[in-house]
């Protein structure tokens, strides 16, 4: 014979299950939202680096002009990057632009934000006689 369940022993278990389920669902949604913010900021940093290196690599371009172009892109894009820093460099054959910054974080174990860093390198445009 099978023992019958005592409904008094299981009183309140639905609330406990709901608390765990809602908490886990909320954590998953926060993680997804954080990833989306990070991916968007990564794309902005990459495009700013591409803009900066394009200006730096052109014939007659300078690293200062590249920094200004990258900063102009970030200013016009309502960027999520906080404390964005653009550094550019140019040698005789290559131009490099690096964009770093942080994106704010919802995650309690990342109180300062997540670091975003993008580096783009391209050959310098130059005239080569035949």
C-alpha positions in Angstrom: 0.0 0.0 0.0 1.3 3.4 -0.9 1.5 6.1 1.7 -0.6 9.2 1.0 1.0 12.6 0.8 0.4 14.9 3.7 -0.5 18.3 2.2 0.8 20.1 5.4 4.3 18.8 4.8 4.5 20.5 1.4 3.0 23.8 2.4 5.1 26.7 1.2 7.2 24.8 -1.3 5.7 26.6 -4.2 6.9 29.9 -2.9 10.5 28.6 -2.5 10.5 27.2 -6.0 9.2 30.4 -7.4 11.9 32.4 -5.6 14.6 30.2 -7.1 13.1 30.2 -10.5 12.6 34.0 -10.7 16.1 34.7 -9.3 17.7 32.4 -11.9 15.6 33.8 -14.7 16.6 37.4 -13.7 20.3 36.5 -13.5 20.1 34.9 -17.0 18.4 38.0 -18.5 21.0 40.3 -16.8 23.8 38.2 -18.3 22.3 38.4 -21.7 21.8 42.2 -21.5 25.4 42.6 -20.2 26.7 40.6 -23.1 24.7 42.7 -25.6 26.1 46.0 -24.1 29.6 44.6 -24.2 29.3 43.4 -27.8 27.8 46.8 -28.9 30.7 48.7 -27.1 33.2 46.3 -28.7 31.8 47.2 -32.2 31.9 50.9 -31.4 35.5 50.6 -30.3 36.4 48.6 -33.4 34.8 51.2 -35.7 36.5 54.0 -33.9 39.9 52.2 -34.4 39.1 51.7 -38.1 38.3 55.4 -38.5 41.5 56.4 -36.6 43.7 54.1 -38.6 42.2 55.1 -41.9 43.0 58.7 -41.2 46.5 57.8 -39.9 47.5 55.5 -42.8 46.5 57.8 -45.7 49.3 59.6 -47.6 50.2 62.6 -45.6 48.2 61.4 -42.6 49.4 61.9 -39.0 48.8 60.0 -35.7 47.2 63.2 -34.3 44.7 63.4 -37.2 43.9 59.7 -36.6 43.2 60.4 -32.9 41.0 63.3 -33.8 39.0 61.2 -36.3 38.5 58.4 -33.8 37.5 60.8 -31.1 35.1 62.5 -33.5 33.5 59.1 -34.3 33.1 58.3 -30.6 31.6 61.7 -29.9 29.1 61.4 -32.7 28.0 57.8 -31.8 26.7 58.5 -28.3 29.2 55.8 -27.2 28.7 53.4 -24.3 32.5 53.5 -23.8 33.5 55.4 -20.6 36.9 56.9 -20.4 37.7 56.0 -24.0 41.4 56.4 -24.9 42.6 56.4 -28.5 46.2 55.9 -29.3 47.6 55.9 -32.8 51.1 55.2 -34.2 52.7 55.3 -37.6 55.9 53.8 -39.0 57.2 53.9 -42.5 55.1 50.8 -43.5 52.2 50.4 -41.0 49.7 52.5 -39.1 48.1 51.3 -35.8 45.2 52.5 -33.7 44.2 51.2 -30.3 40.9 52.1 -28.6 40.4 51.2 -24.9 37.5 52.0 -22.5 35.1 50.5 -20.1 31.4 49.7 -20.5 29.3 49.8 -17.3 28.4 46.6 -15.7 25.2 45.1 -14.1 27.2 42.2 -12.7 28.1 42.6 -9.0 31.5 40.9 -9.5 32.5 43.6 -12.1 31.8 46.9 -10.2 34.3 49.0 -12.2 32.9 47.9 -15.6 34.2 45.6 -18.3 37.3 46.5 -20.2 37.0 46.9 -24.0 40.1 47.0 -26.2 40.4 47.0 -29.9 43.5 47.3 -32.1 43.6 47.8 -35.8 46.8 47.8 -38.0 46.9 48.7 -41.7 49.6 49.4 -44.2 50.5 53.0 -44.9 49.5 54.4 -48.2 52.6 55.6 -50.1 53.6 56.3 -53.6 56.0 53.7 -55.1 57.7 54.5 -58.4 57.9 51.9 -61.1 
